[in-house]
Amino acid sequence: MLTIDLPALHRGKMQVLHPEHLSLAPGEVVALLGPNGAGKSTLLHAIAGLAPERVRLRNHGTDLPRDQIGFLPQAFAVRSTLSVLDCILLGRREALGLRVPPRLIAEAEALLCRLGLAPLADRPMQDLSGGQQQRVLIAQRLFRRPKLLLLDEPTSALDLHHQLEVMALLRAHAEETGTPVLAALHDLSLAARWCDRVLVLAEGRLLADGPAEAVLTPDCLARHWRITPEVLLSRDGKPVIVPHPLGA
């Protein structure tokens, strides 16, 4: 079990998040949900060690070093002539020497194939679209083999096909490696379909934690997202949330 103890978090003099305690099970995919401005990015940055406040992370009772966290922030744009393959390999830069071991190249190429990026392996990163860069950077974090994976809006630049592809890859990676994944998402239906649990962050607190069908109730959605939801079921029994204006 991986535990996270968060102190109060601030932006300037304003407190944006109360102290919280989180537990993530091995191989668990957890969605961090909340309206705009709730503090989702602030929380993820703090867990990644990029905030002034000290967050304590323990993995099976042992302190988790920050270099064992894979973090992909929301704002990304790579302006580099570095090739896609080289960008992936840099995810494990500590293992690289003057000559890159062939096994690492083969592993990176296999990961590119899983994400449908193999034809881009030799392309410069700066020549890729935003969605392509996002998939490459997700692959780089996976290639690093972190003990905790933090993702801030990992599907924001992706079309529908690639949203499903990335979420399926994250799900498979978590199950295969036992790595817990915590991802901030805006698409509530995507979170409900692919995540084991959802956390609702609002009003400076984590107000709800559990399966999507239990947490994303009409009252919760009306209060925090200011919508009147129409909740349907997908063919695999997961909730699909259709938003309507509040009171409609």
C-alpha positions, 0 to 999 in steps of 0.5 A: 500500500502506498500512503500519501500524507499531505499538509495544508497547501497554499498558493501565496497566502491563500490556503487551497487544500486542507491536510489530507491522507490518501492510500493507493493500492498496488495496481490501482488506477484512481481518478482525481476529479473536481471543477476548475480551480479546485486545486487538482494540479496543485495537489499533484505538483505537491505529491511530485515534490514540486511545492514548498510544502513537504508531502510524505510518501510511504510505499509498504512502510518505507519512504518513497524517494521523489525520483521514483515518481513519474509525473506528467504535468498538464502544460507540456510542449517540447521544442527539441530536435530530439527524436521520439525514440531518444525522448523515450530513452531519456526516461531511464537516463540514469541507465544510459552510458556512452552506448545505449544498451540494445535491450533498452532500445528494444524495450523503448521500441516495443512501448512505442509500438503499443502506443502506435508511435513506432512510425514516429520513432525517428521524428523530432519531437518539435515536429509532432502534434500536441496529441502525439507529444502527449502520448510520447511523454506518457510513454516516457514516464511508463518507460521509467518504471516509477513506483507511483505515476501521477498524470495531470489531464493525460487525455486532454490533447487526444482524440477519442480513439487515442483517449481509449488507447491511453487509458487502456495502456495505463490500466494494463501497466498498473495491473502488470507492474503493480504501480498505482496511477493517480490521474486528474481528469475532466471527462467524468465518463472516461474516469468512470469507465477506466478507474477503480476509484474516483476522488472528488476535490472541491472546497479545499477538501477531498469530499468523496472517495469510492467507485464512480457509480457511488460517488458521482451522484446527481447531488454531487454533480449538481453541487460541484459541477453545477449541472443537471446530469443525465446518467446512462449506462454503457454496455459494460455497465459503467455510468455515462454522464450527459450534462445539462444546464443546472435546473434543466 
